[in-house]
Amino acid sequence: MNIMGSPVEVKISSTSNGGAYFMFHITVAPGEGVPPHTHTIEDEMFYILEGELSLMFGGKSLTGIAGQGFLLPRNVPHGYVNRSGETAKMLVTVSPGHSFEAFFTELDALTRRGGFGPAEVGALALRFGMSFMG
């Protein structure tokens, strides 16, 4: 998948486990990331495999490095950006996974078509119980 320029490789599809969870590997280039947002349906777990990410979680900022994991419960604002000069890689698990995987499938299609902006991504996110801050 191509999620707004970040390569995503599905490791475990939610279709293989009744929608219980969705696991994917994401590569985050320097300067890339996801702005602060909330999920109303899913909890997320990040495990940083390589590199360093600046994380925002519940109004706090912290730095995550390779070997660290983070639980991001639903309804708590969170986001990340790669402020380093090196590529970062994460393994992300989302539970439950069915809705989030469907969101990624549609976001991948939107990315591949091009010509999208924050309004289109925000509207798509709202359909799947997510909202971006600001």
Z-matrix of the N, CA and C atoms (Angstrom, degrees):
N
C 1 1.453
C 2 1.527 1 109.15
N 3 1.310 2 114.68 1 154.21
C 4 1.453 3 121.63 2 173.54
C 5 1.520 4 106.44 3 -119.40
N 6 1.322 5 116.30 4 107.81
C 7 1.455 6 120.86 5 -176.85
C 8 1.526 7 108.41 6 -105.65
N 9 1.332 8 115.05 7 93.86
C 10 1.457 9 122.72 8 179.26
C 11 1.531 10 111.75 9 52.36
N 12 1.329 11 115.50 10 41.15
C 13 1.454 12 121.26 11 176.62
C 14 1.516 13 114.95 12 96.61
N 15 1.320 14 118.77 13 -11.53
C 16 1.467 15 121.59 14 178.38
C 17 1.523 16 109.89 15 -98.23
N 18 1.337 17 117.04 16 124.70
C 19 1.469 18 119.43 17 176.99
C 20 1.526 19 111.37 18 -66.99
N 21 1.316 20 115.58 19 132.32
C 22 1.466 21 122.27 20 179.05
C 23 1.517 22 107.90 21 -126.66
N 24 1.317 23 115.62 22 129.91
C 25 1.472 24 121.51 23 176.41
C 26 1.521 25 108.15 24 -115.32
N 27 1.323 26 116.21 25 118.96
C 28 1.462 27 120.65 26 178.05
C 29 1.521 28 108.46 27 -69.75
N 30 1.319 29 116.59 28 125.68
C 31 1.467 30 122.15 29 177.65
C 32 1.529 31 110.70 30 -97.35
N 33 1.336 32 116.45 31 -43.23
C 34 1.462 33 120.88 32 177.23
C 35 1.531 34 107.66 33 -138.60
N 36 1.310 35 116.17 34 114.37
C 37 1.455 36 121.04 35 179.06
C 38 1.526 37 109.98 36 -76.41
N 39 1.322 38 115.73 37 144.61
C 40 1.464 39 119.84 38 177.70
C 41 1.529 40 111.58 39 -65.37
N 42 1.325 41 117.01 40 -19.25
C 43 1.470 42 119.55 41 178.38
C 44 1.523 43 111.71 42 -69.28
N 45 1.337 44 117.14 43 -17.88
C 46 1.469 45 120.28 44 -179.04
C 47 1.528 46 113.22 45 -87.68
N 48 1.360 47 116.79 46 -6.44
C 49 1.464 48 118.65 47 -175.77
C 50 1.530 49 112.51 48 -138.65
N 51 1.321 50 115.56 49 29.95
C 52 1.460 51 120.17 50 177.05
C 53 1.520 52 113.80 51 66.77
N 54 1.333 53 117.37 52 21.79
C 55 1.458 54 121.41 53 178.83
C 56 1.513 55 114.85 54 85.15
N 57 1.332 56 117.23 55 4.65
C 58 1.466 57 120.65 56 -176.16
C 59 1.523 58 112.94 57 -62.36
N 60 1.329 59 117.25 58 -41.27
C 61 1.461 60 119.87 59 179.43
C 62 1.521 61 110.73 60 -156.85
N 63 1.317 62 114.03 61 163.01
C 64 1.461 63 124.22 62 -179.66
C 65 1.522 64 105.92 63 -134.68
N 66 1.328 65 117.53 64 125.47
C 67 1.463 66 121.47 65 -178.93
C 68 1.521 67 109.18 66 -120.99
N 69 1.347 68 115.02 67 133.69
C 70 1.451 69 119.57 68 179.04
C 71 1.530 70 111.06 69 -144.70
N 72 1.307 71 114.50 70 158.43
C 73 1.457 72 124.09 71 176.65
C 74 1.521 73 106.65 72 -106.57
N 75 1.336 74 116.99 73 130.50
C 76 1.464 75 120.56 74 -179.86
C 77 1.513 76 109.62 75 -126.63
N 78 1.323 77 115.76 76 138.68
C 79 1.458 78 123.40 77 175.27
C 80 1.523 79 107.21 78 -104.34
N 81 1.335 80 115.37 79 126.41
C 82 1.464 81 121.27 80 -175.92
C 83 1.531 82 108.77 81 -116.12
N 84 1.316 83 116.06 82 109.91
C 85 1.465 84 121.61 83 -179.42
C 86 1.532 85 109.89 84 -71.55
N 87 1.332 86 117.03 85 157.76
C 88 1.463 87 119.68 86 175.53
C 89 1.534 88 110.89 87 -53.43
N 90 1.326 89 115.78 88 134.32
C 91 1.456 90 121.53 89 179.79
C 92 1.515 91 114.39 90 85.84
N 93 1.326 92 118.37 91 -9.78
C 94 1.461 93 122.32 92 -178.68
C 95 1.531 94 110.57 93 -94.65
N 96 1.325 95 116.05 94 165.37
C 97 1.459 96 121.32 95 177.66
C 98 1.512 97 110.80 96 166.34
N 99 1.317 98 115.16 97 -165.76
C 100 1.456 99 122.61 98 179.19
C 101 1.522 100 107.41 99 -126.94
N 102 1.353 101 117.30 100 125.65
C 103 1.466 102 119.15 101 -179.57
C 104 1.526 103 111.32 102 -65.72
N 105 1.334 104 116.58 103 161.45
C 106 1.471 105 119.98 104 -179.88
C 107 1.529 106 111.68 105 -54.03
N 108 1.326 107 114.12 106 136.07
C 109 1.459 108 121.31 107 -177.84
C 110 1.525 109 108.84 108 -156.80
N 111 1.317 110 115.96 109 169.38
C 112 1.467 111 121.20 110 175.23
C 113 1.531 112 109.32 111 -127.88
N 114 1.317 113 114.26 112 153.96
C 115 1.468 114 122.79 113 172.81
C 116 1.529 115 106.77 114 -115.22
N 117 1.316 116 117.24 115 138.21
C 118 1.462 117 119.84 116 175.20
C 119 1.523 118 111.87 117 -100.38
N 120 1.332 119 116.55 118 -11.35
C 121 1.463 120 120.81 119 -175.24
C 122 1.527 121 112.09 120 -108.77
N 123 1.341 122 117.23 121 -39.97
C 124 1.471 123 120.94 122 -168.34
C 125 1.527 124 113.30 123 -112.35
N 126 1.329 125 113.63 124 154.70
C 127 1.459 126 123.55 125 163.28
C 128 1.521 127 105.98 126 -102.33
N 129 1.337 128 116.77 127 146.18
C 130 1.467 129 121.14 128 178.48
C 131 1.522 130 109.38 129 -120.07
N 132 1.313 131 115.08 130 147.90
C 133 1.457 132 121.53 131 173.16
C 134 1.516 133 107.71 132 -127.76
N 135 1.338 134 117.17 133 124.41
C 136 1.458 135 123.32 134 177.23
C 137 1.520 136 108.62 135 -104.57
N 138 1.310 137 116.99 136 135.24
C 139 1.461 138 122.01 137 169.62
C 140 1.526 139 106.09 138 -127.34
N 141 1.323 140 116.72 139 115.07
C 142 1.459 141 121.04 140 -177.29
C 143 1.524 142 108.70 141 -81.82
N 144 1.320 143 114.99 142 120.74
C 145 1.464 144 122.19 143 -178.65
C 146 1.524 145 112.04 144 -90.04
N 147 1.330 146 116.03 145 -40.60
C 148 1.470 147 121.81 146 -178.06
C 149 1.513 148 108.87 147 -144.72
N 150 1.322 149 116.09 148 147.34
C 151 1.450 150 120.95 149 172.14
C 152 1.508 151 113.79 150 83.74
N 153 1.320 152 113.56 151 -158.60
C 154 1.461 153 122.20 152 -173.34
C 155 1.519 154 108.92 153 -143.19
N 156 1.328 155 116.42 154 138.64
C 157 1.461 156 121.74 155 178.56
C 158 1.516 157 109.91 156 -130.54
N 159 1.323 158 115.62 157 141.58
C 160 1.458 159 121.17 158 170.84
C 161 1.518 160 106.77 159 -88.66
N 162 1.328 161 116.08 160 120.97
C 163 1.462 162 121.84 161 -176.53
C 164 1.515 163 110.56 162 -110.11
N 165 1.322 164 116.43 163 141.97
C 166 1.445 165 122.71 164 169.87
C 167 1.522 166 105.72 165 -114.52
N 168 1.314 167 115.41 166 126.92
C 169 1.450 168 120.01 167 -176.03
C 170 1.525 169 108.36 168 -142.79
N 171 1.321 170 116.23 169 113.32
C 172 1.459 171 120.16 170 177.26
C 173 1.514 172 113.65 171 58.09
N 174 1.322 173 117.72 172 34.95
C 175 1.457 174 121.77 173 179.30
C 176 1.515 175 115.06 174 87.41
N 177 1.323 176 117.70 175 -3.21
C 178 1.465 177 121.73 176 178.73
C 179 1.522 178 109.37 177 -106.11
N 180 1.321 179 116.58 178 147.94
C 181 1.460 180 121.83 179 176.09
C 182 1.516 181 108.82 180 -108.62
N 183 1.333 182 116.09 181 138.20
C 184 1.453 183 120.47 182 176.27
C 185 1.511 184 109.49 183 -149.89
N 186 1.313 185 115.52 184 164.57
C 187 1.451 186 121.27 185 179.27
C 188 1.516 187 108.46 186 -108.20
N 189 1.321 188 115.94 187 128.44
C 190 1.459 189 121.70 188 176.81
C 191 1.515 190 109.48 189 -107.79
N 192 1.326 191 116.36 190 135.86
C 193 1.463 192 121.68 191 -179.49
C 194 1.528 193 110.29 192 -122.94
N 195 1.317 194 114.78 193 167.16
C 196 1.470 195 120.84 194 -179.64
C 197 1.523 196 110.48 195 -50.49
N 198 1.329 197 114.88 196 133.22
C 199 1.454 198 121.44 197 179.30
C 200 1.520 199 113.53 198 96.50
N 201 1.321 200 117.81 199 -5.93
C 202 1.459 201 120.39 200 179.38
C 203 1.517 202 111.01 201 -101.05
N 204 1.324 203 115.55 202 147.50
C 205 1.450 204 122.27 203 177.17
C 206 1.515 205 110.28 204 -123.76
N 207 1.327 206 116.29 205 153.08
C 208 1.456 207 121.91 206 -177.75
C 209 1.520 208 109.48 207 -140.35
N 210 1.338 209 116.21 208 134.88
C 211 1.453 210 122.10 209 173.92
C 212 1.517 211 107.71 210 -99.02
N 213 1.317 212 116.82 211 125.82
C 214 1.459 213 122.99 212 -178.41
C 215 1.523 214 108.02 213 -118.42
N 216 1.349 215 116.93 214 93.66
C 217 1.464 216 119.62 215 -176.45
C 218 1.525 217 112.51 216 -68.04
N 219 1.313 218 115.46 217 153.68
C 220 1.469 219 120.62 218 176.83
C 221 1.524 220 109.93 219 -56.78
N 222 1.312 221 115.42 220 153.61
C 223 1.462 222 125.09 221 178.53
C 224 1.527 223 114.67 222 69.22
N 225 1.322 224 118.30 223 6.98
C 226 1.470 225 121.73 224 175.25
C 227 1.529 226 107.56 225 -109.43
N 228 1.339 227 117.98 226 120.31
C 229 1.463 228 119.94 227 -179.59
C 230 1.532 229 111.26 228 -59.17
N 231 1.328 230 114.71 229 138.24
C 232 1.462 231 119.99 230 178.74
C 233 1.532 232 109.70 231 -156.55
N 234 1.301 233 115.87 232 161.26
C 235 1.457 234 122.87 233 177.54
C 236 1.517 235 108.67 234 -173.48
N 237 1.322 236 116.89 235 175.80
C 238 1.457 237 120.55 236 179.05
C 239 1.522 238 110.35 237 -154.94
N 240 1.321 239 114.64 238 158.41
C 241 1.458 240 121.45 239 174.42
C 242 1.529 241 107.80 240 -148.45
N 243 1.307 242 115.35 241 145.46
C 244 1.463 243 121.29 242 176.77
C 245 1.530 244 107.17 243 -92.30
N 246 1.334 245 116.73 244 99.82
C 247 1.461 246 121.76 245 -179.58
C 248 1.529 247 111.83 246 -90.99
N 249 1.317 248 117.11 247 -3.09
C 250 1.463 249 120.61 248 -179.41
C 251 1.524 250 109.88 249 -83.49
N 252 1.278 251 116.97 250 173.37
C 253 1.454 252 121.53 251 176.90
C 254 1.517 253 112.65 252 -91.97
N 255 1.317 254 117.02 253 5.06
C 256 1.467 255 122.49 254 -177.06
C 257 1.525 256 110.71 255 -116.95
N 258 1.322 257 116.32 256 151.94
C 259 1.458 258 121.64 257 175.74
C 260 1.525 259 109.98 258 -66.09
N 261 1.320 260 115.99 259 141.23
C 262 1.461 261 121.81 260 175.08
C 263 1.529 262 108.15 261 -114.09
N 264 1.327 263 115.14 262 152.42
C 265 1.470 264 120.41 263 178.15
C 266 1.516 265 108.53 264 -134.33
N 267 1.336 266 115.31 265 138.95
C 268 1.459 267 121.42 266 -179.73
C 269 1.513 268 110.95 267 -133.24
N 270 1.301 269 114.54 268 149.96
C 271 1.451 270 122.82 269 167.48
C 272 1.525 271 105.03 270 -105.24
N 273 1.321 272 116.63 271 124.52
C 274 1.466 273 121.42 272 -175.60
C 275 1.530 274 108.33 273 -121.39
N 276 1.331 275 115.25 274 133.44
C 277 1.459 276 121.54 275 174.73
C 278 1.520 277 107.36 276 -119.39
N 279 1.323 278 116.11 277 131.89
C 280 1.457 279 122.74 278 -178.91
C 281 1.529 280 107.29 279 -121.67
N 282 1.352 281 115.48 280 131.44
C 283 1.458 282 119.57 281 -177.71
C 284 1.527 283 109.81 282 -138.96
N 285 1.333 284 117.63 283 131.77
C 286 1.457 285 126.44 284 -10.23
C 287 1.523 286 110.40 285 -64.27
N 288 1.314 287 115.65 286 162.87
C 289 1.445 288 119.17 287 -169.10
C 290 1.511 289 117.79 288 -106.57
N 291 1.328 290 118.05 289 -18.86
C 292 1.469 291 120.13 290 -171.63
C 293 1.529 292 112.76 291 -59.34
N 294 1.323 293 117.97 292 -50.78
C 295 1.462 294 121.50 293 -176.67
C 296 1.527 295 111.12 294 -65.09
N 297 1.330 296 117.05 295 -41.25
C 298 1.464 297 120.16 296 -178.35
C 299 1.525 298 110.84 297 -67.54
N 300 1.319 299 117.58 298 -39.40
C 301 1.461 300 120.00 299 177.72
C 302 1.535 301 110.02 300 -64.57
N 303 1.320 302 117.38 301 -38.73
C 304 1.471 303 120.68 302 176.68
C 305 1.527 304 110.03 303 -64.01
N 306 1.338 305 117.38 304 -40.28
C 307 1.468 306 121.09 305 176.09
C 308 1.527 307 110.35 306 -59.46
N 309 1.335 308 117.10 307 -47.13
C 310 1.469 309 120.75 308 179.35
C 311 1.531 310 111.51 309 -62.40
N 312 1.315 311 117.46 310 -38.09
C 313 1.469 312 120.47 311 178.63
C 314 1.526 313 110.04 312 -61.40
N 315 1.330 314 116.88 313 -45.03
C 316 1.466 315 119.92 314 179.25
C 317 1.529 316 111.63 315 -71.26
N 318 1.330 317 118.06 316 -36.01
C 319 1.459 318 121.24 317 178.52
C 320 1.527 319 110.64 318 -67.89
N 321 1.316 320 117.08 319 -36.23
C 322 1.464 321 121.50 320 175.11
C 323 1.529 322 109.87 321 -60.84
N 324 1.329 323 117.41 322 -45.71
C 325 1.469 324 121.17 323 179.15
C 326 1.529 325 110.63 324 -63.40
N 327 1.325 326 117.37 325 -41.71
C 328 1.461 327 121.70 326 178.03
C 329 1.526 328 110.44 327 -62.96
N 330 1.317 329 117.48 328 -42.31
C 331 1.466 330 122.45 329 178.71
C 332 1.517 331 110.59 330 -61.52
N 333 1.313 332 116.72 331 -45.44
C 334 1.466 333 121.11 332 -177.17
C 335 1.537 334 112.11 333 -67.32
N 336 1.339 335 116.61 334 -31.11
C 337 1.466 336 119.54 335 176.72
C 338 1.522 337 111.23 336 -72.76
N 339 1.345 338 116.95 337 -29.56
C 340 1.463 339 121.79 338 -179.27
C 341 1.513 340 111.92 339 73.16
N 342 1.325 341 115.29 340 176.90
C 343 1.449 342 120.22 341 177.36
C 344 1.512 343 114.25 342 72.28
N 345 1.315 344 119.24 343 23.20
C 346 1.452 345 121.70 344 179.45
C 347 1.532 346 109.42 345 -103.97
N 348 1.301 347 115.62 346 161.16
C 349 1.461 348 121.29 347 177.46
C 350 1.510 349 110.76 348 -139.34
N 351 1.327 350 116.52 349 -172.80
C 352 1.464 351 120.69 350 -178.40
C 353 1.531 352 113.44 351 -56.48
N 354 1.321 353 118.12 352 -35.13
C 355 1.470 354 120.03 353 -178.80
C 356 1.526 355 111.29 354 -64.32
N 357 1.334 356 116.96 355 -43.33
C 358 1.467 357 120.71 356 -179.59
C 359 1.525 358 111.06 357 -67.77
N 360 1.324 359 116.76 358 -42.97
C 361 1.467 360 120.48 359 179.58
C 362 1.526 361 109.79 360 -66.51
N 363 1.334 362 116.58 361 -41.62
C 364 1.468 363 120.39 362 179.07
C 365 1.518 364 112.34 363 -62.55
N 366 1.337 365 117.01 364 -42.02
C 367 1.468 366 120.78 365 178.96
C 368 1.527 367 110.99 366 -65.23
N 369 1.335 368 116.17 367 -40.67
C 370 1.460 369 120.10 368 177.51
C 371 1.530 370 110.22 369 -63.51
N 372 1.322 371 116.74 370 -44.96
C 373 1.467 372 120.73 371 179.35
C 374 1.525 373 111.56 372 -58.86
N 375 1.320 374 116.86 373 -43.67
C 376 1.479 375 120.38 374 179.61
C 377 1.516 376 112.23 375 -58.23
N 378 1.327 377 116.97 376 -36.30
C 379 1.474 378 120.64 377 178.25
C 380 1.520 379 111.20 378 -61.88
N 381 1.338 380 117.16 379 -24.52
C 382 1.469 381 121.48 380 -177.09
C 383 1.533 382 111.82 381 -110.50
N 384 1.342 383 117.23 382 21.71
C 385 1.460 384 120.78 383 173.25
C 386 1.514 385 114.84 384 77.40
N 387 1.326 386 117.34 385 23.26
C 388 1.465 387 121.40 386 178.34
C 389 1.511 388 109.71 387 -120.08
N 390 1.326 389 116.34 388 149.68
C 391 1.450 390 119.27 389 174.75
C 392 1.522 391 109.52 390 -142.53
N 393 1.335 392 114.24 391 139.46
C 394 1.465 393 121.75 392 178.07
C 395 1.504 394 109.73 393 -88.83
N 396 1.319 395 116.80 394 145.09
C 397 1.467 396 122.54 395 -179.52
C 398 1.534 397 108.36 396 -87.01
N 399 1.308 398 117.34 397 137.44
C 400 1.466 399 121.18 398 173.72
C 401 1.504 400 113.89 399 71.64
